[in-house]
């Protein structure tokens, strides 16, 4: 990639597409953002090589509990590393309102790597699984108290020591 503007533009396209996907719930479109030979490194689930390996994983992850309860993934901050075509950012994983207006979220550090044409060739998510489990448990408790917790959420709450 030639310069900072091109990298920023690629990152902006990524963010816009993720916002669209949050609205449509079409997680297959998330996989389409990657090149055919891209890599997705997810520290809890492992590495996924190629768009067609990323696709079933992201669809399952984001359409089953607790991913299915997440409504947005805005960035808290980002840094462009122009020489490596990377964007390092803090992604907020925000749960839907559990019924009392409270906000429940956990964040991860994401490293996005683009090729020289601005195509997404790698994503790596780095986070603390315990913080996500704690946030999910807390969200489940509030949702349950307001009658907004699904049966699978109740099972998850019990498994998390709710």
C-alpha positions in Angstrom: 0.0 0.0 0.0 1.4 3.3 -1.0 0.5 5.6 1.9 -1.5 6.3 5.0 -4.5 7.5 3.1 -4.9 4.2 1.3 -4.6 2.2 4.6 -7.1 4.5 6.3 -9.5 4.0 3.4 -9.1 0.2 3.6 -9.8 0.3 7.4 -12.8 2.6 6.9 -14.3 0.2 4.4 -13.8 -2.6 6.9 -15.6 -0.7 9.7 -18.4 0.3 7.4 -19.0 -3.2 6.3 -19.0 -4.5 9.9 -21.6 -1.9 10.7 -23.7 -3.1 7.8 -23.3 -6.7 8.8 -24.5 -5.9 12.4 -27.7 -4.5 10.8 -28.3 -7.3 8.3 -26.9 -10.2 10.4 -25.4 -11.5 7.2 -22.1 -12.9 8.6 -21.3 -14.6 5.4 -20.6 -11.1 4.1 -17.9 -10.8 6.8 -16.0 -13.7 5.2 -16.3 -12.0 1.8 -14.2 -9.1 3.1 -11.2 -11.4 3.1 -9.0 -12.5 0.1 -9.4 -16.1 -0.9 -6.2 -17.1 0.8 -6.5 -14.9 3.9 -5.8 -16.0 7.5 -7.9 -15.4 10.6 -6.1 -16.0 13.8 -8.5 -16.3 16.7 -6.7 -17.2 20.0 -9.5 -19.2 21.5 -10.7 -21.0 18.4 -7.5 -21.3 16.4 -6.4 -20.3 12.9 -8.6 -20.3 9.8 -6.9 -20.4 6.5 -8.8 -19.1 3.5 -12.1 -17.3 3.1 -14.1 -20.5 2.9 -12.6 -21.8 6.2 -13.4 -18.4 7.8 -17.0 -18.4 6.6 -18.6 -21.3 8.5 -16.7 -20.4 11.7 -17.8 -16.7 11.7 -21.4 -17.6 10.8 -21.6 -20.2 13.6 -19.9 -17.9 16.1 -22.0 -14.9 15.4 -25.4 -16.7 15.1 -25.1 -18.7 18.3 -25.1 -17.5 21.9 -23.4 -15.3 23.1 -22.3 -13.9 19.7 -25.9 -13.7 18.6 -26.5 -11.2 21.4 -23.7 -8.8 20.3 -25.1 -5.8 18.5 -22.0 -3.8 17.6 -18.2 -3.7 17.2 -17.1 -0.1 17.2 -13.4 0.8 17.7 -12.3 2.5 20.8 -9.0 3.5 19.2 -6.8 2.6 16.2 -3.2 3.0 15.0 -2.1 2.8 11.4 1.3 1.0 10.8 1.8 2.1 7.3 5.1 0.2 6.6 3.4 -3.1 7.4 0.0 -2.3 6.0 -1.5 -3.0 9.4 -4.1 -1.4 11.5 -4.0 -2.2 15.3 -7.3 -1.4 17.0 -9.3 -1.9 20.1 -12.7 -3.4 19.2 -15.6 -3.1 21.6 -17.9 -6.1 21.6 -21.2 -4.7 22.8 -24.1 -6.9 23.9 -27.8 -5.9 23.3 -29.6 -4.1 26.1 -30.4 -6.8 28.7 -33.5 -4.9 29.8 -32.4 -2.1 32.1 -30.4 0.1 29.7 -27.0 -1.0 31.0 -24.1 -1.5 28.6 -22.2 -4.8 28.7 -19.1 -5.1 26.6 -15.6 -6.6 26.5 -12.9 -5.6 24.1 -10.2 -7.2 22.1 -7.1 -6.0 20.3 -7.4 -6.7 16.6 -4.6 -6.6 14.1 -5.8 -6.2 10.5 -3.3 -6.7 7.6 -4.1 -5.4 4.1 -2.3 -6.1 0.8 -1.0 -3.3 -1.3 -4.4 -2.9 -3.0 -6.3 -2.5 0.3 -7.6 -6.1 0.4 -7.9 -7.8 3.8 -5.4 -10.6 4.0 -5.2 -11.3 7.8 -7.0 -10.6 11.0 -5.8 -11.5 14.4 -7.9 -11.1 17.6 -6.2 -10.9 21.0 -8.3 -10.9 24.1 -8.8 -12.3 27.6 -11.4 -15.1 27.4 -12.1 -14.8 31.2 -13.1 -11.2 30.7 -15.5 -12.2 28.0 -16.9 -15.0 30.2 -17.3 -12.6 33.2 -19.0 -10.0 30.9 -21.3 -12.6 29.5 -22.2 -13.9 32.9 -23.0 -10.4 34.2 -25.1 -9.7 31.1 -27.0 -13.0 31.5 -27.8 -12.1 35.1 -29.3 -8.8 34.2 -31.1 -10.2 31.2 -32.5 -13.0 33.3 -33.7 -10.6 36.0 -35.6 -8.7 33.3 -37.1 -11.7 31.6 -34.9 -11.2 28.5 -32.7 -14.3 28.7 -33.2 -17.2 26.2 -33.1 -20.8 27.3 -29.6 -21.2 25.9 -28.6 -18.1 27.8 -29.9 -19.7 31.0 -27.8 -22.8 30.3 -24.8 -20.6 29.7 -25.5 -18.7 33.0 -25.6 -21.9 34.9 -22.4 -23.1 33.2 -20.7 -19.8 34.1 -21.6 -20.1 37.7 -24.5 -17.7 37.5 
